[in-house]
Amino acid sequence: GVSVVISMVCLMPPLVRCAGEVRALQACLAVSAVFPVLFPLCATPVHVAILSGILGGPMCLQFPIISAIKSNLVSQEEQGLVQGALAAARVVATALADVFFGWFFHYATAGGTLPRSSTFVPLGGVALLAVVAFL
């Protein structure tokens, strides 16, 4: 929570002002690509909390930046419909990510049977998706 507030207040305005909305979104997507690569290095829930605290704020900036881009591209009559679709997509993505990362962390650590090194392959796929979205 604190990371998100700090990012919204201190990071987003100068980032958008200096780099523009599209480049700011790409920076947030780059952080989203780094997160799943670093996630397997977390051995405890405390490590996950620290990683999420550091990278969570910049990752959460994606939605407001996409909303700003949307407001510049969509006619005023369609704003509500597109905003609703974006909000619904965000809720679904957040729910799926929470389920996946929660299950995956449990499976890959003390409660699971996978060696931690094997977690780099599927999470590398998640990082690859973020890189493709970046492009």
C-alpha positions in Angstrom: 0.0 0.0 0.0 2.7 2.5 1.0 4.7 1.7 -2.1 1.7 2.4 -4.3 0.9 5.7 -2.7 4.5 6.9 -2.9 4.7 5.8 -6.5 1.4 7.6 -7.4 2.5 10.9 -5.6 6.3 10.9 -6.2 7.0 8.7 -9.2 4.1 9.0 -11.7 3.9 12.8 -12.2 7.6 13.3 -13.1 7.8 10.1 -15.0 4.8 11.0 -17.2 6.0 14.6 -17.5 9.5 13.6 -18.6 8.9 10.4 -20.6 5.3 10.7 -21.7 2.5 8.3 -21.0 3.6 5.5 -23.4 7.2 5.5 -22.1 6.0 5.6 -18.5 3.7 2.6 -19.2 6.7 0.8 -20.8 8.8 1.5 -17.6 6.0 0.0 -15.5 5.8 -3.0 -17.8 9.6 -3.5 -17.4 9.2 -3.6 -13.6 6.4 -6.2 -14.2 8.9 -8.2 -16.2 11.5 -8.1 -13.4 9.1 -9.1 -10.6 8.5 -12.7 -11.8 12.2 -13.2 -12.4 13.0 -12.1 -8.8 10.0 -13.9 -7.2 11.7 -17.4 -7.2 14.5 -16.0 -5.1 12.1 -15.3 -2.3 12.5 -18.1 0.3 9.9 -16.7 2.8 6.7 -14.7 2.8 8.8 -11.8 4.3 10.9 -11.8 1.2 7.8 -11.7 -1.0 6.5 -8.8 1.1 9.7 -6.9 0.6 9.8 -7.6 -3.1 6.2 -6.6 -3.5 6.8 -3.5 -1.4 9.6 -2.3 -3.6 8.2 -3.2 -7.0 4.4 -3.2 -6.3 4.1 0.6 -6.6 5.5 1.0 -10.0 3.6 -2.1 -11.2 0.3 -0.5 -9.9 0.9 2.6 -12.0 0.0 0.7 -15.1 -3.7 1.1 -14.7 -3.9 4.8 -14.1 -1.5 5.4 -17.0 -3.6 3.2 -19.3 -6.7 5.1 -18.2 -4.9 8.4 -19.1 -4.0 7.0 -22.5 -7.5 5.8 -23.0 -9.0 9.2 -22.2 -6.9 10.7 -25.0 -7.9 8.1 -27.5 -11.6 7.3 -26.9 -14.5 9.6 -27.6 -16.3 11.1 -24.7 -19.4 9.0 -25.4 -17.4 5.8 -25.1 -15.4 6.7 -22.0 -17.6 4.9 -19.5 -17.8 1.7 -21.5 -14.1 1.5 -22.1 -13.3 2.4 -18.5 -15.6 -0.3 -17.3 -14.0 -2.8 -19.6 -10.5 -1.8 -18.3 -11.7 -2.1 -14.7 -13.2 -5.5 -15.3 -10.0 -6.7 -17.0 -7.9 -5.4 -14.1 -10.1 -7.3 -11.6 -9.8 -10.6 -13.5 -6.1 -10.2 -14.0 -5.5 -9.3 -10.3 -7.6 -12.3 -9.1 -5.8 -14.7 -11.4 -2.4 -13.4 -10.4 -3.2 -13.7 -6.7 -4.3 -17.3 -7.2 -1.4 -18.2 -9.4 1.4 -16.6 -7.3 -0.1 -17.7 -4.0 -0.4 -21.3 -5.2 2.9 -21.2 -6.9 4.8 -19.8 -3.9 3.3 -22.5 -1.7 4.1 -25.2 -4.2 7.6 -24.0 -4.8 8.6 -23.6 -1.2 8.3 -25.6 2.0 4.7 -26.7 1.3 5.5 -28.0 -2.2 7.5 -30.5 -4.0 9.2 -28.5 -6.7 12.9 -27.5 -6.3 13.0 -23.7 -6.2 15.3 -23.6 -9.2 12.5 -25.0 -11.4 10.3 -22.0 -10.7 12.3 -19.9 -13.0 10.8 -21.6 -16.1 7.1 -20.7 -15.6 7.8 -17.4 -14.0 10.2 -16.7 -16.9 7.1 -17.2 -19.2 5.3 -14.6 -17.1 8.2 -12.2 -17.5 8.3 -12.9 -21.3 4.6 -11.9 -21.5 5.4 -8.6 -19.8 8.3 -8.0 -22.2 6.0 -8.7 -25.2 3.5 -6.2 -23.8 6.4 -3.8 -23.4 7.1 -3.9 -27.1 
